[in-house]
Amino acid sequence: MPELREIGSGTVVSLPAGYPERGRVAAVSGLTDVLALLGRDDLGETFLWVEEPTVTAVAPVLEEVAGILCTTGGPTAHVAIVARDLGLLCLMRCQVEGVGEIDGAWLHVDGDGRIAREM
């Protein structure tokens, strides 16, 4: 097991049974980033890191990713509702230290919404 360091948390809005607790982050800041994800073999182990203005752009890959970590919103946000419908792990209002450095990092999420980074 790799060493983990807790870096933040989010509000759990969808936590399906057997949820993936580990995923590699793909930071998404617009449609161009989403389109670059299409066809990747590792989407099933990918956590999307998105900000609310970008949320609708992630629709093309939602059925393929392991989870969504969103910096804003709450249980009634569109992405939260879609995540629940798809049975995806979803945390809203995520705050982490070193947010600019998490793209590509492996993160672990627990049932309380704590987020840890593999070191």
C-alpha positions as CSV (number, residue, x, y, z in Angstrom):
1,M,0.0,0.0,0.0
2,P,1.4,3.4,-1.0
3,E,1.9,6.1,1.6
4,L,-1.1,8.4,1.8
5,R,-1.3,12.1,2.9
6,E,-4.7,13.6,3.6
7,I,-5.0,16.8,1.4
8,G,-8.6,17.8,1.8
9,S,-12.2,16.8,1.7
10,G,-15.5,17.2,-0.1
11,T,-19.2,16.6,0.6
12,V,-20.3,13.1,-0.3
13,V,-23.4,13.2,-2.5
14,S,-23.0,9.8,-4.2
15,L,-21.2,6.8,-2.8
16,P,-22.3,3.6,-4.5
17,A,-21.7,0.2,-2.9
18,G,-18.2,-1.0,-3.8
19,Y,-17.3,2.5,-4.8
20,P,-13.8,3.0,-6.2
21,E,-11.7,4.5,-3.4
22,R,-8.7,5.1,-5.7
23,G,-8.5,7.0,-8.9
24,R,-6.1,9.1,-11.1
25,V,-7.2,12.7,-11.4
26,A,-8.0,14.3,-14.7
27,A,-8.4,18.0,-14.1
28,V,-11.0,19.3,-16.5
29,S,-11.3,23.0,-17.2
30,G,-13.2,23.0,-20.5
31,L,-14.6,21.0,-23.4
32,T,-11.1,20.6,-24.9
33,D,-9.9,18.7,-21.8
34,V,-12.9,16.4,-22.0
35,L,-12.4,15.7,-25.6
36,A,-8.8,14.7,-24.9
37,L,-10.1,12.1,-22.5
38,L,-12.3,10.3,-25.1
39,G,-11.0,6.9,-26.0
40,R,-8.5,6.6,-23.1
41,D,-8.2,3.1,-21.8
42,D,-7.9,4.3,-18.1
43,L,-11.1,6.2,-17.8
44,G,-12.6,3.5,-15.6
45,E,-10.0,4.4,-12.9
46,T,-10.2,8.2,-13.4
47,F,-11.6,10.8,-11.0
48,L,-12.7,14.0,-12.9
49,W,-11.7,17.2,-11.0
50,V,-14.1,19.8,-12.2
51,E,-15.3,23.3,-11.4
52,E,-19.0,24.1,-11.6
53,P,-18.8,26.2,-14.8
54,T,-17.2,23.2,-16.6
55,V,-19.6,20.6,-15.2
56,T,-21.9,20.3,-18.3
57,A,-18.8,19.8,-20.5
58,V,-18.0,16.4,-18.8
59,A,-21.2,14.8,-20.1
60,P,-19.4,12.8,-22.9
61,V,-17.3,10.9,-20.5
62,L,-19.5,10.5,-17.4
63,E,-20.6,7.0,-18.1
64,E,-16.9,5.8,-18.3
65,V,-15.2,7.5,-15.3
66,A,-14.8,6.2,-11.8
67,G,-16.0,9.4,-10.1
68,I,-16.4,13.1,-10.0
69,L,-14.7,15.5,-7.6
70,C,-16.3,19.0,-8.0
71,T,-15.2,22.2,-6.4
72,T,-18.6,23.7,-6.0
73,G,-22.3,22.7,-5.8
74,G,-24.2,20.4,-3.6
75,P,-26.6,17.4,-3.6
76,T,-29.0,19.1,-5.9
77,A,-26.5,20.2,-8.5
78,H,-26.9,18.8,-12.0
79,V,-23.7,16.8,-11.9
80,A,-24.6,15.3,-8.5
81,I,-28.0,14.2,-9.7
82,V,-26.4,12.6,-12.9
83,A,-23.7,10.9,-10.8
84,R,-26.3,9.3,-8.5
85,D,-28.3,8.1,-11.5
86,L,-25.1,6.6,-13.1
87,G,-24.0,5.1,-9.8
88,L,-20.8,7.1,-9.7
89,L,-18.7,8.3,-6.7
90,C,-19.3,12.0,-6.4
91,L,-18.0,14.6,-4.0
92,M,-19.1,18.2,-4.2
93,R,-17.5,21.4,-2.7
94,C,-14.1,19.7,-2.7
95,Q,-11.2,21.6,-1.3
96,V,-7.7,20.3,-1.4
97,E,-4.2,21.7,-0.8
98,G,-2.0,21.9,-3.8
99,V,-5.0,21.9,-6.2
100,G,-2.8,23.0,-9.1
101,E,-0.7,19.9,-8.6
102,I,-3.2,17.1,-8.6
103,D,-3.8,16.6,-12.3
104,G,-2.4,13.0,-12.9
105,A,-2.0,12.2,-9.2
106,W,-3.5,9.1,-7.6
107,L,-6.1,10.1,-5.0
108,H,-8.0,8.0,-2.4
109,V,-11.5,9.0,-1.2
110,D,-13.1,7.5,1.9
111,G,-16.8,7.3,2.9
112,D,-16.5,10.5,4.9
113,G,-15.4,12.5,2.0
114,R,-11.7,12.8,3.0
115,I,-9.3,13.0,0.1
116,A,-5.7,11.7,0.4
117,R,-2.9,11.7,-2.2
118,E,-0.5,8.9,-2.9
119,M,3.0,10.0,-2.1
